[in-house]
Amino acid sequence: MKVRALLFAAVATIALNCSVTALADKEYTDPGGKFKILLIGDWRPVSYSDAVGRQKTEFVYRDRSEGLLKITRESLGSRAVADMVREEEETLKVYKGGLEITGQEPFGGGPLKGIRLSFFYVEGGRKFAATYYYLQDGDGVWVLRFVGKRGAVDTIRNITDQMARSFHAL
């Protein structure tokens, strides 16, 4: 009888945790009507006006120092996505100290497909981790740049992958 009660309590606790986590997920739609993305867990949008007065939105994981997501759309021109990623790697080697590329692989599973690039670097004596998703959309590429302190963003790959898979252009 006690075993059955303990088993029931364990199942109820797991179900409650799953429902609370599911409630924390929220879909964000860009006010400019450009994209939608599912924000999972502790990710939240932060809006501000840039120096020119344009409205911008970034996404913060818990605290800005732990994780930051910036989303941009760039033109491919006559290049392939792989060429764009290769150019980005060359730029990173010049501007990011202690750069260590930890992975580059095809990425898919959502409405847009592309390449996932992950790396570590040092800036101002602090260690950072980054994961960039290059998602092709016609003649352009949406770039989702997740950056945060080492030990934060790099340990939630499953969440950043889910968010990138949920991303779609409008």
C-alpha positions in Angstrom: 0.0 0.0 0.0 2.8 2.4 0.9 4.6 1.6 -2.4 1.5 2.4 -4.3 1.1 5.7 -2.5 4.7 6.7 -3.1 4.4 5.8 -6.8 1.3 7.9 -7.1 3.0 10.9 -5.4 6.0 10.5 -7.7 3.8 10.4 -10.8 1.8 13.4 -9.6 4.9 15.4 -8.9 6.3 14.7 -12.4 3.0 15.6 -14.0 2.9 18.9 -12.1 6.5 19.8 -13.1 5.7 19.0 -16.8 2.6 21.2 -16.7 4.4 24.1 -15.1 7.2 23.9 -17.6 4.7 23.8 -20.5 2.9 26.9 -19.1 6.3 28.7 -19.1 6.7 28.3 -22.9 5.3 31.1 -24.9 5.2 32.0 -28.6 6.6 35.4 -29.5 5.5 37.1 -32.7 7.6 39.9 -34.0 5.7 43.2 -33.9 7.0 44.0 -37.4 5.4 40.7 -38.6 8.7 39.2 -39.7 8.9 36.0 -37.6 7.6 33.8 -34.8 9.6 31.8 -32.2 8.7 29.7 -29.2 10.4 31.0 -26.1 11.1 28.0 -23.8 11.7 28.1 -20.1 13.5 31.2 -18.8 13.8 32.9 -22.2 12.0 36.3 -22.4 11.8 39.2 -24.9 13.4 42.5 -24.1 12.5 45.5 -26.4 14.4 48.7 -26.7 15.0 51.6 -29.1 18.4 51.7 -30.8 20.5 54.8 -31.3 18.5 55.8 -34.4 15.2 55.2 -32.7 14.3 51.9 -34.3 12.4 49.4 -32.1 14.5 46.3 -31.5 13.9 43.1 -29.6 16.5 40.7 -28.1 15.8 37.6 -26.0 17.4 37.1 -22.6 17.9 33.8 -20.7 17.4 34.5 -17.0 19.9 37.4 -16.9 21.5 39.0 -19.9 25.0 37.8 -18.9 23.7 34.1 -18.8 22.2 34.1 -22.3 21.3 36.5 -25.1 19.6 35.7 -28.4 19.7 38.2 -31.4 17.8 37.4 -34.6 18.8 39.0 -37.9 18.0 38.3 -41.5 20.8 38.6 -44.0 20.9 38.3 -47.8 22.6 35.3 -49.3 23.3 37.0 -52.7 24.9 34.3 -54.9 26.4 32.5 -52.0 25.4 29.2 -50.4 24.6 29.0 -46.7 27.8 27.0 -46.2 29.9 29.8 -47.7 28.3 32.3 -45.4 29.1 30.1 -42.4 32.7 29.7 -43.6 33.0 33.5 -43.9 31.6 34.0 -40.4 34.2 31.5 -39.0 37.0 33.5 -40.6 35.7 36.7 -39.1 35.3 35.1 -35.7 38.9 33.9 -35.8 40.0 37.5 -36.2 37.7 39.2 -33.7 37.2 36.6 -30.9 40.1 35.7 -28.7 40.7 32.0 -27.8 38.2 30.9 -30.4 37.5 27.2 -30.3 35.0 25.8 -32.8 33.2 22.9 -31.2 30.8 21.9 -33.9 29.4 22.7 -37.3 26.6 20.5 -38.6 23.5 20.5 -40.8 20.4 21.6 -38.8 16.8 20.9 -39.6 13.6 19.5 -38.1 11.6 22.8 -38.4 10.1 24.8 -41.2 13.6 26.2 -42.1 16.8 24.2 -42.6 20.4 25.3 -42.4 23.6 25.0 -40.4 24.3 25.0 -36.7 27.7 26.5 -35.6 28.8 26.3 -31.9 32.0 27.7 -30.4 33.7 29.0 -27.3 35.7 32.3 -27.0 37.2 34.7 -24.5 36.2 38.3 -24.3 37.4 40.7 -21.6 38.9 37.8 -19.6 35.5 36.1 -19.4 34.7 32.8 -21.1 31.7 32.7 -23.4 29.8 30.0 -25.4 27.8 30.6 -28.5 25.6 28.8 -30.9 24.6 30.3 -34.2 21.8 28.9 -36.3 21.8 29.8 -40.0 18.3 29.1 -41.4 17.8 29.5 -45.1 14.6 31.3 -46.2 14.5 31.7 -50.0 17.3 34.1 -51.0 18.0 35.1 -47.4 19.2 33.6 -44.1 17.8 34.1 -40.7 20.6 34.0 -38.2 19.8 33.1 -34.6 22.8 34.0 -32.4 22.7 32.5 -28.9 25.5 33.8 -26.7 26.2 33.5 -23.0 28.7 32.7 -20.3 30.3 29.3 -20.6 28.3 26.8 -18.6 24.9 28.4 -19.3 24.0 28.6 -23.0 26.2 25.6 -24.0 24.5 23.4 -21.4 21.0 24.0 -22.8 21.5 22.8 -26.4 18.2 20.9 -26.4 16.4 24.2 -25.6 18.2 26.3 -28.2 17.6 23.5 -30.8 13.9 23.5 -29.9 13.7 27.2 -30.2 15.5 27.3 -33.5 13.2 24.5 -34.8 10.1 26.5 -33.8 11.3 29.6 -35.7 9.5 30.5 -38.8 9.3 33.5 -41.0 6.0 35.2 -41.6 
